[in-house]
Amino acid sequence: GESLLFRPGRIGSLDLNHRILMGAMHLGIEGQRDSLPQLKAFYEERVRGGAAMIISGNVAVLPEGGGHGMFCLTEADHLAQLTELIKAVHNAGGKMALQLTHWGRYAKSSETGRTPWAPSPIASRLTKETPAEMTLADIAKLKKAFAAGATFAASAGFDAIEIMGSEGYLLNQFVSPLTNKRTDGYGQSLDGRMRLCLEIVEEIRKQAGNDPPIIYRISGDDFMEGSTTREETLEFARRLEQSGVDALNVGIGWHESSLPTVGAIVPPGAFAHIAASIRAAVSIPVIGANRIHTPETAEQLLARGDIDFVAPARPWLADPAFAQKIIESDRDGLNLCLSCNQACLDHTLGHPPKPVSCLVNPRAGKEAVTIPPADKPLAIAVVGGGVAGLQAAKTAAERGHHVTLFEADNRLGGQFRLASHIPGKDIFRETIRYFRVSLERLGVTIRLNTSPSMQELNPFDRVIMATGVQPYIPETLEGVDLPHVCTYADILSGTRPLGRQIVIVGGGGIGSDVAHYIVEKMKLQPHVQTFFAERGYGSEHHETVTITLVSRSEKVAKGVGPTSRWVLLAELKRSGVQIVKGYRCTAITSEGVWVENDSEKRFLKADQVVLCTGQRSRTEMAEFMKEQLHADLIGGASDASELNAARAIRQAYELAAGV
Ligand code: SF4
């Protein structure tokens, strides 16, 4: 039958062509006049890519509730820019909702120059600042500011507004008993805690009438111990509907929550039951967002009746034609988001913050720059079918060059394919599929099992070497050639059976990923213990495996981005991986590994030692071709200091864009 995603839908008085919206994303360039052309180009491209409606990045209603690189409604020029933006979206044939927010105790005084506001003066783990308790005058000012935002949205022509009431921002702080300790009418009972949110909705209705429709982003579950209960949330949802809200968008988890909500480790659709319980309590449409990154998950949640609309955000960064391709049933051509956060959330949360891009789509954040077709089509050889080579081949072919891609292995993907064995990274194979399909469609010649000689490369006009990296083996380390020593590549490719006392040397990103891989692999082993126990045999048959991670640095998994690192470390801790921090490995014996720091020496027993001691470029050939054929080196072939797919893909894109 026809996909439920393609059915027309309605939010209040607003008709929408289908059920795939684009969720709010902060791009880190908002509010800057000279970035407006880029902002417009970014949204226009997503309109053309089929979004039924786009929800804008969050716009602060008052200055102390915003942050770095964010629109604020009290800035006259920001209003002018937003007006130009909605015009551009309309001219492209799209629809857009304006998201109104106040960050409350998540705002940083270092960015706003003001003391943050909150219902009660409770410090936030996120900012380590104690906010000021809002006075009744502040509350009245806030209500007016939200209503003014809605009036502005209506006059500028926005198709809807979304009130940000989840993820632990100010309105969510009022609802939660954890952050609302007020003793006046805006606290205590659920009625008191909901009051401000309901009054804001009513005030908007009074000022702006029935248009634009109001979407309220409600927190489906804060995932904070002792916060709003499920029953309270359902009651709040009903009351929002009664107050005039036209749709509920269900947000999940506070930024302070210790439950991962946005990482690849979260199962797809994991929070759908929460949205479903809210949908059962109200009669207005419900929108779901978290971890809906494939058309299959989206379709399933609609078919099950959990939600009425999907509003994924990051998948639109990865593929600006997300909805269009789904509607055209071009699943093979879809570039899926990996939930890696490496070039999006980790950029906005970095110090200093950087504008958003995307690991799998280096064009994200650069939509205003058009890459012209090549003046003269050249014959281009790309050597290496990892992501750097794949991206270079794709961009060069898109520009009209005749591209041949050589890959030494029998499959494409390189280190990216190896990494796809790590828990939560199986989706990396989708990226390789996307590149393969794109290259096929562009007519790129792909030659697997081939390491081209200089004679073969000589006839090409340009040669791009993307031969990647191989594991670095510290040759001078005593015992490094013993038979129980192997590399991360041996483990991840499955060519080495696992030991029982495993010591991983190297506590960087790869070492930590390998530990995680082994933990998950062990869970999948046949249940030896159960087999014996069910037959009455004892615990002496209990298979025990120990995993020890030796890290030189005190900071384990140092290179991993802030949104993923804590999740990974928590997984290792939960799984009983022993971490030996601040020790270097000095020798390997047949019995184990010697490690030391400045004050002591320790021996760790091991029947298997896995080297995660970095990578080195496959330089011999790359350097040779560089000298002989003026080849360009990209990705790991140019710099192996840290495996960074985002950088490799970006570098490949930029090089091929200029060839
Ligand atoms: Fe998705 Fe990663 Fe791209 Fe962010 S950087 S949009 S998480 S693929």
Boltz pocket constraint, residues with backbone or C-beta under 6 A from the ligand:
constraints:
  - pocket:
      binder: B
      contacts: [[A, 314], [A, 315], [A, 317], [A, 318], [A, 336], [A, 337], [A, 338], [A, 339], [A, 340], [A, 341], [A, 342], [A, 343], [A, 344], [A, 345], [A, 357], [A, 358], [A, 359], [A, 360], [A, 361]]
      max_distance: 6.0
